[in-house]
Amino acid sequence: MRDQVLWRKTARIITILADRLSISQERAMDIFYNSHTFELFNDPESGLQLLGDEYIVNDVITELANRQ
């Protein structure tokens, strides 16, 4: 059950990220899966899984901006 909830949350995050950056779902998936935010998202101790989708997307976008 927990895995299904996280899969759906991940899908929502990727969809929002794609919309916000005007990129394909595949590109958004690549960005999210290769981010430090995703590493934290996969660590239940971080608490990131409990935060809102938009908050997580904002973290990914901030991380991208800091890379450039």
C-alpha positions as CSV (number, residue, x, y, z in Angstrom):
1,M,0.0,0.0,0.0
2,R,2.7,2.5,1.0
3,D,4.6,1.9,-2.3
4,Q,1.4,2.6,-4.3
5,V,0.9,5.9,-2.5
6,L,4.5,6.9,-3.2
7,W,4.2,6.0,-6.8
8,R,1.2,8.1,-7.3
9,K,2.8,11.0,-5.4
10,T,5.9,10.7,-7.6
11,A,3.7,10.7,-10.7
12,R,2.0,13.9,-9.5
13,I,5.3,15.6,-8.8
14,I,6.6,14.7,-12.3
15,T,3.4,16.0,-13.9
16,I,3.6,19.3,-12.0
17,L,7.3,19.6,-12.8
18,A,6.7,19.0,-16.5
19,D,3.9,21.6,-16.5
20,R,5.8,24.2,-14.6
21,L,9.0,23.9,-16.7
22,S,7.1,23.3,-20.0
23,I,9.0,20.1,-20.7
24,S,8.0,16.5,-21.5
25,Q,7.1,14.1,-18.8
26,E,10.1,12.0,-19.7
27,R,12.5,15.0,-19.2
28,A,10.7,15.9,-15.9
29,M,11.2,12.3,-14.8
30,D,14.9,12.4,-15.6
31,I,15.3,15.7,-13.7
32,F,13.4,14.4,-10.7
33,Y,15.1,11.0,-10.5
34,N,18.5,12.5,-10.8
35,S,18.0,15.2,-8.1
36,H,19.1,15.4,-4.5
37,T,15.5,16.1,-3.7
38,F,14.6,12.6,-5.0
39,E,17.3,11.1,-2.8
40,L,15.7,12.8,0.2
41,F,12.2,11.8,-1.0
42,N,13.3,8.1,-0.9
43,D,14.6,8.5,2.7
44,P,11.6,8.1,5.0
45,E,13.7,9.7,7.8
46,S,13.8,13.0,5.9
47,G,10.1,13.6,6.1
48,L,9.9,14.9,2.6
49,Q,7.4,12.3,1.6
50,L,4.9,14.0,4.0
51,L,5.2,17.4,2.4
52,G,3.0,18.7,-0.4
53,D,3.6,18.0,-4.1
54,E,4.1,21.7,-4.9
55,Y,6.6,22.1,-2.1
56,I,8.7,19.2,-3.5
57,V,8.5,20.6,-7.0
58,N,9.7,24.0,-5.8
59,D,12.7,22.2,-4.1
60,V,13.6,20.5,-7.4
61,I,13.3,23.8,-9.4
62,T,15.4,25.6,-6.8
63,E,18.0,22.8,-7.0
64,L,18.0,23.1,-10.8
65,A,18.5,26.9,-10.6
66,N,21.4,26.5,-8.2
67,R,23.1,24.1,-10.6
68,Q,23.2,26.7,-13.3
